[in-house]
Amino acid sequence: MEPVMTRFRAMDTLFANSLYFASSLLTRQVDKLATEAWKPSGLPPAQGYLLLHTLKDRLSFPYFISRRLLLSPAAITRLVDKLEKKELVFRYTEKHWTFIQPTQKARDLEPTLIQCERALNDRCDALLGADAGDLTVLMNRATDKLYEATEKR
């Protein structure tokens, strides 16, 4: 009989060599850290980042945002719907474009959003050290390669 372990490590799992499994584990752990870091804003991380985007970039319409954040237009619409209900953004249409603009309430929240983003980055840096930046670069490079491979199909 195998001894009872109090905690498994990712490297000790049956699927430790699986990119799918490893990336899912990492996603769940980063999501926990992000959720905690973004609590002061009252927003989930995805909504917080989208709101930061609208505050920083004047070209805030769903298609552009989806291209910039590599999210589907439907995902952007769902996030905007939630932000609109919280009165943090409003939509308006000019010709055939729908624009998303932050409200004053969102502008007032901007320093908190920036602090939340910084808190997450600082927490990851504290836990991972220099590896945090290296890991981010490697993940972005891998993502770009996978996007390129799936777009060629």
N, C-alpha and C positions, 0 to 999 in steps of 0.2 A: 504494500500500500504506500502511496506517495505521501510524504509529510505535508501537512497543511501549511500553506504559506499565507502570511498576513497580507502581502501585497505582491502582485505580479508586476514585472517590468515589461515594457513594450518589446524589448529585445528578447524576452523569454517566451513570447507567445508563439503559437503554432505558425502564424502567418507573418512573422517578423520580416520576412523578405518580400512581402507583398506591398507594392507602392500604394495600391488601393487601401489596404488595411492600415498601413502606417499613416497615410494622409488623413484618413478618417479619424484615427486616434488623435493626431495632432490638431485637427480641426476642432474636435470636441474640447480639448484642453485649452486651446487659444480662445474658443468661444466662452468658456467659463471665465477666463481672465478678462476678456473684453466686456462681458456682461457686468462684472464687478466694477471695472474701471469706468463704465459709462453710467452707472447708477446715479451719480449726482445730477446728471442731465435729465433724468426721468425718461430717457429714450433707450431703446435697444441699440446696439452698435450699428446695425445696418441703417436704421433711420437717422442716427447721429451723423454717420459719414455722408449720407445723401444730403442732409441738411447743411453740413459743412461745404459740400460741393456747391450747393445753390448760393451760399454766402460768398464763396470765393470766386465763382465763375459766372459771368453774365450770360453766357450761352447755355442757359439751363432750359433745355427742352428735352422731352423724354428720349428721343432718338439719340441726340448728342450725349446725354448722360449715360445711356446704355452702352454706347460705344466706348466712352471714357472709362467706365467702371467695369466693363466686360460682364454686364448683367443683361438679361433679356428685357425688351421693352415692357413686357407684362409684369416682370418683377419690379421695375421702376414705377409703373403705374400703381401697383399695390402699395409700395412704400409711400408714394406721393399721396395716395388716398388717405393713408393713416396720418401723415403729417398735416394734411389739409383738415382732417377732423380735429386735430389738436391746435388748429389755427396757427400753424407755424409756416405754412406756405399757402399761396393762392395760385390759381391757374388763370391764364387769359389767352385768348386766341387772336392772332393777327394773320390775316390771309389764311394759309393752310398750316401754319405752325402754332402749336400750343406751347406756351412758355410757362415756366414754373419760377415763381419769385418768392423769396423769403418775406415774411411779415416783420413788423417791428418787434413782435414777441420773439421771433427767431433771432433777430439782430441782437436783442438784449441777452439772449442765451448763448451767443457766440463765444464769449470768454470761457464759459463753463464747458462748451463743446471742445474747445481747444485744450483746456485743462484735462478733460477726459481722454482725449487722444494722446496727449503727452503722458498721462498716468499709465496708460496701457503700454506705450513704448518704453517708458522707464521700468515698468514691472517686468516686461519681457527681457530688457537689457540686464536687469538685476538677476533674473533667473538663468538666463542663457549666456550672459557675458558677451564677449566679442562674437560668439557664434550666432547671436540674434541677427545681426546685419548680414553675415555670410549666408545664413539659412534663408533669409528673405530674398537675397539675390539669386540663390540657387533655385528657390521655389518659383520665382518669376521667370527665370530662364527655362525651367522645365515646363511651366505653363505655356510660355510662348511656343516652345517646340511642339507641345501637344495640340495647341490651337492650329498651328501651321499644318500639322499632319492631318487633323480632322477636317480642315477647310479644303484640302486637296481632293477629298473623296467626291 
